[in-house]
Amino acid sequence: MDTESYQFRLGDFECVSISDGSHNYPLQDFFANVPKEQIEELLRQRNLPTDHITTPYTYLLVNTGEHRVLVDMGAGNLLPTTGRLVQNMKAAGIEPAEINTVIITHAHPDHIGGTLDDEGNPVFPSAHYYIWKDEWDFWFSKTAFAKAPEIFVKIARKNLEPVKDRVSLLDHESEILPGICVIAAPGHTPGHIVVSVSSGDEQLLYIGDTVLYPLHLEHPDWTPIYDILPEKAAASKRRIFDRAAAEKAWVIGQHFPPFPSLGHVIKKGEGWQWQPIEATG
């Protein structure tokens, strides 16, 4: 399988799961309220490294025929292991100028770090942007510095300010384009959203960072350090994944290994279980 992009159909829509790279996280970043030894043992049982969590950075492109929609814009040059989104799009036959809609699930660096090029110009020059109003307001507020790392706030402002004239601020769940809906899922950040893509009788949920890793599905009370509003995150988690399981929707988890981060979620015990597709090529 090409590990940089993965093309699939959803009803009448052409979709591409695209990689921007990957990153290794310390265990405690992803499981802040769990003893390290417990996580290490669980990883050991699954034949995974016990000193870090490796995650892909995966984004979604949807060609509806009329619109070319990109969900989140990658991390840009945030890390040595990121910044491959545009070259991987081009390799899949998609030029950045063809993207006419960008939906931002939230404004963490790995979701909006790829907004601008090295000269400060929009990477997606033809795009109109959608973001939840509470999300925009948060990152431009004074309280952001008390709730999030200073570097996160600076990156959000640096990347979003130059495109503000092209941004629609959303304040209710709606179908923003035919077959493309936004779902409020606050908690990870104050205005975090999930994107629902529907065509024919098929549905795909791009969950952003509703949870960061499949183990968060199996253990819903395990939390990462990155959730700004943990209680709201817990409620959003239950709402989104109960829906995904009940409706048998396709799911893309932005940080879910293995790439292309595409699969299904089923109900299991108090939580859920990730069932990734076996993408072979």
C-alpha positions as CSV (number, residue, x, y, z in Angstrom):
1,M,0.0,0.0,0.0
2,D,1.1,3.5,-0.7
3,T,1.7,4.8,2.8
4,E,1.3,8.5,1.9
5,S,-2.3,8.5,0.4
6,Y,-5.2,6.2,0.2
7,Q,-8.1,6.7,-2.2
8,F,-11.5,5.3,-1.6
9,R,-15.1,6.0,-2.6
10,L,-18.0,7.0,-0.3
11,G,-21.2,6.8,-2.3
12,D,-20.7,9.2,-5.2
13,F,-17.8,11.0,-3.5
14,E,-14.1,10.4,-4.2
15,C,-12.1,10.5,-0.9
16,V,-8.4,10.5,-0.2
17,S,-6.8,9.9,3.2
18,I,-3.6,11.8,3.1
19,S,-0.5,11.7,5.4
20,D,1.4,14.7,6.6
21,G,3.9,12.5,8.5
22,S,3.9,11.1,12.0
23,H,5.1,11.8,15.5
24,N,6.2,9.9,18.7
25,Y,4.5,11.1,21.9
26,P,5.6,10.3,25.5
27,L,3.1,7.9,27.1
28,Q,2.0,10.4,29.7
29,D,1.0,12.9,27.1
30,F,-1.7,10.5,25.9
31,F,-2.6,8.8,29.2
32,A,-2.1,11.5,31.8
33,N,-4.3,9.9,34.5
34,V,-3.0,6.3,34.1
35,P,0.0,4.7,35.8
36,K,2.8,4.5,33.3
37,E,3.4,0.8,34.2
38,Q,-0.2,0.0,33.3
39,I,0.2,1.5,29.8
40,E,3.5,-0.1,29.2
41,E,2.1,-3.5,30.0
42,L,-0.8,-3.0,27.7
43,L,1.5,-1.9,24.9
44,R,3.8,-4.9,25.6
45,Q,0.8,-7.3,25.2
46,R,0.2,-5.8,21.8
47,N,3.8,-6.0,20.7
48,L,4.1,-2.2,20.5
49,P,6.9,0.0,21.7
50,T,6.6,0.7,25.5
51,D,8.5,4.0,25.6
52,H,6.4,6.1,23.2
53,I,3.2,6.3,21.3
54,T,3.6,6.5,17.5
55,T,0.8,8.2,15.6
56,P,0.2,9.1,12.0
57,Y,-1.0,12.6,11.1
58,T,-3.9,11.9,8.7
59,Y,-6.2,14.3,6.8
60,L,-9.2,13.9,4.6
61,L,-9.9,15.2,1.1
62,V,-13.4,14.9,-0.4
63,N,-14.2,15.5,-4.0
64,T,-18.0,15.9,-4.2
65,G,-18.0,16.7,-7.9
66,E,-18.8,20.4,-7.2
67,H,-16.5,20.9,-4.2
68,R,-13.0,19.8,-3.2
69,V,-13.0,19.8,0.5
70,L,-10.0,19.4,2.8
71,V,-10.5,18.6,6.5
72,D,-7.6,20.2,8.4
73,M,-4.4,21.4,6.8
74,G,-1.5,19.5,8.4
75,A,1.2,20.5,10.8
76,G,3.4,22.2,8.2
77,N,7.1,22.4,9.3
78,L,6.1,22.0,13.0
79,L,8.3,18.9,13.3
80,P,11.0,17.2,11.3
81,T,8.6,14.4,10.7
82,T,5.8,16.5,9.3
83,G,5.1,18.8,6.4
84,R,4.4,16.2,3.7
85,L,0.7,16.9,3.1
86,V,1.1,19.1,0.0
87,Q,3.6,16.8,-1.7
88,N,1.5,13.8,-1.0
89,M,-1.6,15.6,-2.4
90,K,0.3,16.4,-5.5
91,A,1.5,12.8,-5.8
92,A,-2.2,11.8,-5.6
93,G,-3.0,14.2,-8.5
94,I,-4.4,17.0,-6.4
95,E,-3.1,20.6,-6.6
96,P,-3.5,22.8,-3.5
97,A,-5.2,25.5,-5.7
98,E,-8.0,23.0,-6.5
99,I,-9.1,23.0,-2.9
100,N,-12.1,25.3,-2.5
101,T,-13.2,24.4,1.0
102,V,-11.2,23.9,4.1
103,I,-12.9,22.7,7.3
104,I,-10.9,23.1,10.5
105,T,-11.8,20.7,13.3
106,H,-9.8,22.8,15.8
107,A,-6.8,25.1,15.9
108,H,-4.1,22.9,17.4
109,P,-0.7,23.2,15.6
110,D,-1.0,19.8,13.9
111,H,-4.3,20.8,12.3
112,I,-3.6,24.4,11.2
113,G,0.2,24.5,11.0
114,G,0.0,24.0,7.3
115,T,-2.2,27.0,6.6
116,L,0.6,29.2,5.2
117,D,3.7,28.7,3.1
118,D,7.2,29.9,4.0
119,E,6.4,33.3,2.6
120,G,3.2,33.7,4.7
121,N,0.8,33.1,1.9
122,P,-2.2,30.7,2.1
123,V,-1.2,27.2,0.9
124,F,-4.8,26.8,-0.4
125,P,-5.3,30.1,-2.2
126,S,-8.8,29.3,-3.6
127,A,-10.2,28.0,-0.3
128,H,-13.0,29.3,1.9
129,Y,-12.5,28.2,5.5
130,Y,-15.0,27.0,8.1
131,I,-14.3,26.8,11.9
132,W,-16.6,26.8,15.0
133,K,-17.0,30.3,16.3
134,D,-16.1,29.3,19.9
135,E,-12.9,27.9,18.6
136,W,-11.9,31.0,16.8
137,D,-12.9,33.2,19.7
138,F,-10.9,31.1,22.2
139,W,-7.6,31.2,20.4
140,F,-7.8,35.0,20.0
141,S,-8.9,35.5,23.7
142,K,-6.7,36.4,26.7
143,T,-7.8,33.3,28.5
144,A,-6.2,31.1,25.8
145,F,-2.8,31.6,27.4
146,A,-4.1,30.3,30.7
147,K,-5.6,27.2,29.1
148,A,-3.2,26.2,26.4
149,P,0.6,26.2,25.9
150,E,1.8,29.7,24.8
151,I,3.3,28.2,21.6
152,F,-0.1,26.7,20.6
153,V,-1.7,30.1,21.0
154,K,1.0,31.9,18.9
155,I,0.8,29.3,16.2
156,A,-3.0,29.5,16.0
157,R,-2.9,33.3,15.7
158,K,-0.1,33.4,13.3
159,N,-1.8,30.9,10.9
160,L,-5.4,32.0,11.2
161,E,-5.1,35.8,11.3
162,P,-4.0,36.0,7.6
163,V,-7.0,34.1,6.3
164,K,-9.7,35.7,8.6
165,D,-11.4,37.4,5.6
166,R,-12.0,34.0,4.1
167,V,-13.4,32.3,7.2
168,S,-17.0,31.5,8.1
169,L,-17.6,31.1,11.9
170,L,-20.1,28.4,12.7
171,D,-22.3,28.5,15.7
172,H,-24.8,25.6,15.1
173,E,-24.6,22.1,13.6
174,S,-25.5,22.3,9.9
175,E,-24.9,21.0,6.4
176,I,-22.4,23.5,5.1
177,L,-22.1,21.9,1.7
178,P,-24.3,19.1,0.2
179,G,-23.3,16.0,2.0
180,I,-20.9,17.8,4.4
181,C,-22.1,18.4,7.9
182,V,-20.3,19.8,11.0
183,I,-21.0,18.3,14.5
184,A,-20.2,20.1,17.7
185,A,-17.8,18.0,19.8
186,P,-16.2,20.4,22.3
187,G,-13.8,19.4,25.0
188,H,-10.4,18.7,23.4
189,T,-10.7,22.4,22.6
190,P,-13.6,24.7,23.3
191,G,-14.9,24.7,19.7
192,H,-13.7,21.3,18.5
193,I,-15.9,19.8,15.7
194,V,-16.4,16.5,13.9
195,V,-17.1,16.4,10.2
196,S,-19.7,14.1,8.8
197,V,-19.5,13.2,5.1
198,S,-22.6,11.4,3.6
199,S,-23.3,10.2,0.1
200,G,-25.8,7.6,-0.9
201,D,-26.3,5.3,2.1
202,E,-22.7,5.7,3.3
203,Q,-21.4,8.0,6.1
204,L,-17.9,8.9,7.2
205,L,-17.0,10.7,10.4
206,Y,-13.7,12.5,10.5
207,I,-13.3,12.7,14.3
208,G,-10.4,15.1,14.6
209,D,-9.1,14.7,18.1
210,T,-12.3,13.6,19.8
211,V,-10.0,10.9,21.0
212,L,-6.3,10.6,20.1
213,Y,-5.7,6.9,20.1
214,P,-7.6,3.6,19.9
215,L,-6.9,2.8,23.5
216,H,-9.0,5.9,24.4
217,L,-11.9,4.1,22.9
218,E,-11.4,1.0,25.0
219,H,-10.8,3.0,28.1
220,P,-13.1,6.1,27.9
221,D,-11.8,7.4,31.3
222,W,-8.2,7.6,30.2
223,T,-7.4,11.2,29.2
224,P,-4.6,13.0,27.4
225,I,-2.9,16.2,28.7
226,Y,-4.2,18.0,25.6
227,D,-8.0,18.1,26.5
228,I,-8.7,21.6,27.6
229,L,-12.2,20.8,28.9
230,P,-12.1,17.1,30.0
231,E,-15.7,16.8,31.2
232,K,-17.0,18.2,27.9
233,A,-14.5,15.9,26.0
234,A,-16.0,12.9,27.8
235,A,-19.5,13.8,26.8
236,S,-18.5,14.5,23.2
237,K,-16.6,11.1,23.1
238,R,-19.7,9.2,24.1
239,R,-22.0,11.1,21.7
240,I,-19.7,10.7,18.7
241,F,-18.7,7.1,19.2
242,D,-22.1,5.8,20.2
243,R,-23.3,7.4,16.9
244,A,-20.5,5.9,14.9
245,A,-21.1,2.5,16.2
246,A,-24.9,2.6,15.9
247,E,-24.9,4.0,12.4
248,K,-22.0,1.8,11.3
249,A,-20.3,4.9,9.9
250,W,-16.8,4.9,8.5
251,V,-14.4,6.7,10.8
252,I,-11.1,8.5,10.3
253,G,-9.2,9.0,13.5
254,Q,-6.6,11.7,12.8
255,H,-4.0,10.0,15.0
256,F,-5.2,6.4,14.7
257,P,-2.7,3.9,13.5
258,P,-2.2,2.3,11.1
259,F,-2.4,4.8,8.2
260,P,-4.9,5.4,6.4
261,S,-6.5,5.8,9.8
262,L,-9.8,4.5,8.3
263,G,-12.1,1.9,9.8
264,H,-15.1,1.3,12.0
265,V,-15.9,1.6,15.7
266,I,-18.0,-1.0,17.5
267,K,-19.5,-0.9,20.9
268,K,-17.5,-3.0,23.5
269,G,-18.2,-3.0,27.2
270,E,-18.1,0.4,28.7
271,G,-16.4,1.8,25.6
272,W,-15.7,0.9,22.0
273,Q,-13.2,-0.9,19.8
274,W,-11.3,0.3,16.7
275,Q,-11.5,-1.9,13.7
276,P,-9.1,-0.5,11.0
277,I,-9.5,-1.5,7.4
278,E,-6.9,-3.8,6.0
279,A,-5.7,-1.4,3.3
280,T,-3.6,-3.4,0.8
281,G,-2.3,-2.3,-2.6
